[in-house]
Amino acid sequence: MNSFVALVIERICILGKPKPNQSRLIAYELVSQVNRQGAYANLRLPELLSNSKMEQSNRAFTTELAYGTLRMQGKHDYIASKYLDRSIDEVDPKIVDLIRIGIHQITQMRVPNHAAVSETVEVAKFVAGESKASYVNAILRKVTSEEASISEIQDLPVIQRLSIEYSHPEWIVSSFYDCLKDWQEVEELLGSNNLPAAPDLVCWPGKSTINEIESLGGVKIPGIPNGFNVPIIPSEFPPVLERRVGVQDRGSQLVVENFLATAENNQKWLDLCAGPGGKAAYLYNWIKVNHPESKFISNEINPTRAELVKRVTNNNDVLVNDGTKPDNFLDKYDRILIDAPCTGLGALRRRPEARWRKSVVNLKELVALQRNLLSSAYSLLNPSGMIAYVTCSPHLAETKGQVIDFLGSHPDMKLVPMQSLMLENKSGVQEDGTMQLWTHKNQSDAMFMALFKKEV
């Protein structure tokens, strides 16, 4: 049994009181671990739920509360700050997370105010003690008495208003406007980032088919050749457990499909930044079925992530190298995928904590890394070979800025217009030949893709 859940049960049995609701207690534990210990919500929550023995409805409540709190905590902090007697940075972190959970129930969920307050206070008594629980109670009661109104933000500058209302850092709001040039579209995107997203799955060619998956209850995603959804938690779906199917957003699936549209016989392929292996698995299995004479190699700098890649590809074809150093590689390649480390601004709906973990400083570091990976890939590319540069971010510095810089630095490289490929799905293809998906338009992560070809 999970040690935290065991401790909860033990203390409840010994003390008799307080008696926190298990759903809310686990939600608090996740929020606390994510905010205070750097945990990843998508990895930690399944562990907490699997050991809880809660019914499905309670699991769903916990997920909605925990993920929603993490997404909306910027807005919740603004509301809380109106009633705190000091700066929120000076408040005990336990109290901050408890207030966030309470405000989320009050403002975003179908929970009566009295239950939202009383149940959160019970959790507060258990994890923080009576005194701090009283403070939480006082703040949440003030929130309910004024109905958490934030009408005053309508008078703020648009970036600040949208940042508070949709709980995104201002620099992210600004970067979206730089891309979209339309505040209404920015608002639609921010709203879509706050909606829960059902996981997409992909059939790996040669290991599973859409027909088989449909017979097991899967529902095909229109316009996505091998993509589908299932009405259960993906980790409980047998083909996933058997490693015949992968959990992969439809945007990432489109990236793979687009790159595979350039496939020819007897090629050498390299996934330069393969971990944790989603795109590598799709590429590897497709090539194995359709071009068995071709060779596919994965590379990952992190040994732990490299092990994850090995689980879904061929163990002998996974390298552990720094992808920015071409001298680490003994071969040249015809097709190179750079699924570049990035700010992840395109996947904010799936990663509730991601918006709070990146900054402009991170952006500058990542842009430099992306540039070095492109330079390395150029050195590893055969004449007439192609590089697919991909980010899960629409930020101009990580997308079109990199395209301009790379082409300017390498005169023998040319952009391959996506319109020139025989694509089954042309979603996101732009006039300049690159691809940019958007969550509010394509119901996918906001993936960017550019194809480059080395002239002979």
Secondary structure, DSSP 8 states (H G I E B T S, - for coil): --HHHHHHHHHHHHH------HHHHHHHHHHHHHHHH---HHHHHHHHHHTT---HHHHHHHHHHHHHHHHHHHHHHHHHHTT-SS-GGGS-HHHHHHHHHHHHHHHHSS--HHHHHHHHHHHHHHHH-HHHHHHHHHHHHHHHHTTT--GGGGGS-HHHHHHHHTT--HHHHHHHHHHH--HHHHHHHHHHHTS-----EEE-TTT--HHHHHHTT-EE-TT-TTEEE-SS-GGGSHHHHTTSEEE--HHHHHHHHHHHTT--SS-EEEETT-TT-HHHHHHHHHHHHH-TTSEEEEE-SSHHHHHHHHHHS-GGGEE---TT-GGG-S--EEEEEEE-----GGGTTT-TTGGGT--HHHHHHHHHHHHHHHHHHHHHEEEEEEEEEEES---TTTTHHHHHHHHHH-TTEEE--GGGS--S--TTB-TTS-EE--HHHHSS---EEEEEEE--
